[in-house]
Amino acid sequence: MMKETQKIKVLFRQRSMEMGGVEKVILSMLNGLDREKFNMTICLNINQGELRNEIPAHVRKVFIGEGRENFSKNSLIHKLQLAKRKIKLDKAHKNPKITAKILNADFDVEIAPTYATFSSVLNSSNKNSKKIGWFHSDITLPKLQPLVPEILKQIPQFDYFIFGSQQTKDILIGTYPKLNIPENQVVRNAIPIEELKKKALEFTPKFPEKPVFVSVARLHSRKGFHKLMEAHAKLLKDGFDHHIFVIGDGEEMTNLKKQATELGVTESFEFLGSLLNPYPYVKNADFFILPSESESWPLIIADSLILKKPIISTNVGGIPEMIVHDRTGYLINYETDEMYAAMKKFMTEPQYIEKIKENLVDIEKQFDNQKIFDAVENIILNLTKN
């Protein structure tokens, strides 16, 4: 057994632990990496989010600012606490020694699991640590463009770079062929299969007596729920009765609820907010649908496949690496009409759905977690040898 002093000290940097794909990747790494080899710490900018208490006990957690969960319910005090936190975070951003003092430790490796923490890791006051960047995004995404010049400047500064999907890597290289990318590898996201199946059995949601579609995602404009709602309203108008549950929260909630009122679908297009355990909804629904404009390697698609759910998804990011069109799911373009046609097909062709379900029987064999953890462990071990 490796002594504590011999373990490789690994630091993960993250903004907060709201429910999301990157946060789940971090949790899978903290749980899956060999604790006999690695002494792990996670530093949150803000101690906030549904997953903040899911960090395993053997991982040290530190944070710079308190999360909203610990703020006062009094609106005036709440505003003062927010302002105070902002000042604290700004100071820590400008002076990395503040975070170093909170951490009170030197690390062999520092990991930025998303571009949002690239600067935190690269500007670390620990100049001797090896720096790993992890990238899950489509570099051509319109909303990312204001950040792209800075991201392109940061990528070559890392000692090693991990891509969340082959498509993420291909698009970056295809768009910026002259970019000096460090040594790199595609590492897909790990899925806690047994835990997922167990969670899916925790309760049985009450569904209406009609076809039910479920979707799980943060409510951002690029997730395409406005288009899904248009397809939903058109299907209802054409006599195809069904219900949609959307699990997730985000800045688009207000716009989507307004759209639902305008389209008259507030009863049939239901927002459940963010749930720590969405899996019983996925398991018990008839179908899963992901209408995103862009994705990397979305965990929820892998989760839904493991729960043997017929899926309709946009053909974006690493999704075609996960779903074989017309065999283990149905891939569409990011268009309302295609969403409409695919949903109609799922509701009206039971034999087609049976065929997909048959092809999902052994699907979990394609998700090999140990390979993923081994790949990340080898990256860290090789970096620290030098």
N, C-alpha and C positions, 0 to 999 in steps of 0.2 A: 504493500500500500504506500502510495506517494505521500511524503510528509507535506503538511500545509505549506511550509516554506518552499517546497520544490514545485508546488502547483503553479501553473501558468495563470497569471492574474489578468482576467478579461473584463473590460468595462463596456457595457452597452449604453449608448446615450439615446434618449427618447423624449419627445415633448411631454406626452401624457399617455394614459392608458384607456382612452375611449375605445368603445367596441369598433374594431376594424381589422382588416387583413394584416397589415404590418404588425399591429399589436399582437395578433395571434401567432405570427411567425416568431416574434420575440419570445413569447411564452413557450412555444414548442422548442426553441433553442435552449432556453433556460432550463427546461425540463429534460431535454434529450441529450445535451452535451454531457460528457463523462465528468461527474463531479469529483472523481478521484484524480483527474488530470487538470481540471480547471477550477480556479477560485473565481466565482463570477459576482459581479456587481452591476446593478442597473442604476443609472442616474437619470431621474425625471426632471425636466424643467419645472413641471407642475404635477403635484401629487393628486391627480384627478382622473376620473373615468371608471367605468364599470369593471374594468379588468385589473385595477390597481391592487386589489386584494387577492388576485389569482397568482401573483408572483410566488414561486416556490420558496419554502422556508429556508432552504440552504443557500439562497441567493440574497446577498445584501442589497437592500434598497435605500437609496438616498434621494433627496429632492431639494430643489432650490426654493420653490414657492409652494405655498399651500394650495390645495384644490378647492373648487367651489363647494364640495361636500362639507368642508370645514369652515365655510364662511357663515357669517351671521345672516339670519332671516330678515333682519331690519335693513331696509333698502339703503338708507343713508350709510350705515356702518359697512354694508356690502360694497357700496361704491368706493368707500375709503380703503377697504381691504384690497379691492381690485387695483386701485391706483398705487397703493403701497407695493403690491406684488409686481406690478409693471416696472416700477422703479428698480426693484430688486433684480428682476430678470434682465433689464437693460444694462444694469451695472455689471452683472455676471457675464453678459454677452461681450461687453467692451473689455472686461478684465478677467481673463480665464483663471487667474490666481484665486479669485473668489470661490469658484467651483472646486478648484484643487484643494482649498482649505476645508471645504465641506466634505470632500471625498477623503482627505487625509490619508492617501495611499498612492503608491506608484503602480502603474499597470504596464504589463508587457504588451498588451494588445488593446486598442480602442476601436469599437465598431459603431459605425453610423448605419442603422438599419433602413434609413430612408434619406432622400436628399435634404429633408427639413433639418437634419442634424449633421450634415456634412461640415458646416462651419464650426459647430461645437467640437467635433473630433479633430479637424485639421488645425484649429487654433488652440488646441490643448496646450497647457503650459508644460506638459510632459513631452519633451522633444525626443525622448529615447523610445517611446512606444511605437509599435507597428500600427499603422492605420488602415482599417478595412472599410470600404464604402459598399453599400448594398443598394441596388437600384431596381425599382419595380415598375417604373413608369414609361409610357410611350413619349419619347422626347419631342414628338411632333404635336402633342396635345395642345390645342389653342390656349387653354388657361395656364399652361406651364410656360408659355413663351416669355413673359416678363422675367422669369427666373433662369431661363436657359443660358444666357451669357455667363452668369455666375457658376452654374452647374458645370459648364464646359471648362471653366477655369479651374474648378475644384477637382474634377475627375483625375487628371494626371498627377495630382499631388498625393494620391493614396498609394500605399505599398501594394495593396491588392484590391480587386474589385469583383463583386459578386452581382450577377444578373438574376432576377427572379424568374425570367423565362427566356427561351431562345429568341422569341420574337422581339422582346425588349432590347436584347443585344443587337440583333440584325438591323432593327430600325435605327438605333444609335449609330452603328457603323455605316449604314447606308446613307444616312443623312449627313453625317460628319466624318467622311472617310479619312481625313487627315488628323483627326483627334488622336492624341497620344494616350491610349488607354493602357493602364498598368496591366501586369499579369492578371488574368481574370478567368472566371468559370461561371457557367450557368448552374445554379443550385435551386431546384424547385422547392416549394413550401412543403413542410412536413404536416401530416394529418394524424392527430391522435385517434386512430380508428376505433379502438375498443371503448375509449371514453366517450367518443361521439355516439356510438351505438347505444351505450348505456344512458346517456343524456336524452336521447330521442325517445326513450321509454318512460321518462320521469312523469309525464302526464299526457292525457289525451285532450286536445283542444276541441271545443264545440264548434262544429262547422255546419253551415246551412246545407240543405238537401239539394245540392246542385254541384256541377264541376267547380273545384276550387284550385286556383293558382296561388302559389306563394312566391314572394321574392324577398331576398334579404340583402340589404346594401345601405350604405350611408346615403342620405338624401342630398346628393349634389346634382347640379344640372347635367353633368356628364353621365349620370347613371340612367338617363333616358326614361324616367317615370312619367314625364309629361307626354311622351309619345305612346307609352304603354296605356296611359289613361284614355288617350284619343282612340286607340284601337279597341279598348274595352267598351267605350261608349258606343262606338260604331257596331260592335258585335251585339250589344244589347238591343240596339235599334233594329238590327236585322233579325232579331228573334233568338239569338244564341245566349241563353241565360247562364250566368256563371258569377263567381265571386272572386275577388282578388284581395289577399292580405299582403301588406307591405310592412316588413319589419326593419326598423332602422330610424335614425334621427339625423338631422342636419339642417343646413341653412335653407334648403328648398322646401321644407315642410309647409311654411306659410303660403308660398306660391302654389304648391300642389293642392292644398286644401281649398284655396280660392278657385283653382281650376275645376276641382271636383264639384264644387257648388255650382259653378257656371254650366258644367256639363250634366248636372243632375245625377251624379253617381256617388254621392256621399255615403249612401247605405251599402253599395256594392263594391266600392274601392276603399278598403278599410286600412287605416294607418294604425299600427299597434305600438309604434315607438321602438326604442331600443330595448331588446330583451337579452338577458345574460344567457338564456337557453332558448334559441329559436328552433332547435332541432325537432321537437315534437310536431311543430307546425309543418316543417319540411316533410317529415316522415308520413304524416297523416293526410297531407294534401294530395290531390290527384296529380298535379304537375308543378314543376318549378320553372320560373321564367326569370332571365336576367337580360334587361333591355339596354345595357350600357353602350355608350359611345366609345369608351376605351376601358381596357383592363390590362393587368399584367398576367398574373397566374392566380385567379381568384380562388381562395380556399373554399368559398361557399359552393362552387361548382364541383370540386372534389368531394366535399361533404355530401352534396345531393346525389352524386353518383354512388357513393358508398351506401347511402340510404336507399339506393335502387329506385330513384325517382326519375321519370321521364322529364327531360329538360329541353326547353327552348332557350337558346342564347344567341346573342349577337356574335358574329364570327370575328372577334377582335382579340388582341393580345395573345396570351398563351392558351386560350380556350380551345382552338383546334388541335393543340398538343394533348388535350385532355378528352375531348369528345370527337368521336368519329361520326361525321354527319350521316344521318339516315340509318345509323347502326346503333350507337349508344346515346344518341340525342339528335336534336334538330337545330342546325345553325342557320342564322338569317343575317341579312344586312341591317344596318341601323336605320330602318324605315318603318313608319307606322303601318303601311300596307302589308309589309312582310310579317309584322307582328300579328296583324289581323288574320292573315291567311294561315300562319302556323298554329295559332290558337284555335282557329276554326277546325283545322285538320286534327288536332289533338282531341277536340271535343266530339268530333263526328266520325272518327275512324278507329274504333276499338281494336281492330285486328292489328293496325299499325302500332298502337301503344303496347299491345301484347308482345309484338316482335321486339320492340325496344327493351321491354322488361326482361325478356329471355336473354338478350345480349348483355344485360347488367348483372347477371347472376354471379359471375366471377370477377367483377370489375375491380374489387379492392386489391387484387394481385398487382395492378399497375402502380400502386402507391407503396413504395418501399422506403419507409422512414429511416431505417438503419443506414441505408446508402447515403441519405441526405445528411444525417448527423456525422457519419464517417467523413464525408466530403468536407464539411465545415471544420471538423477536428483536424483533418490533415492540412488544411489551409493554415490554421492557427499554429500547428506544430512545426510546419515547414518555415513559416515566417519567423518564428522565435528561435529556430536553429541558427539562423544567420547572425 
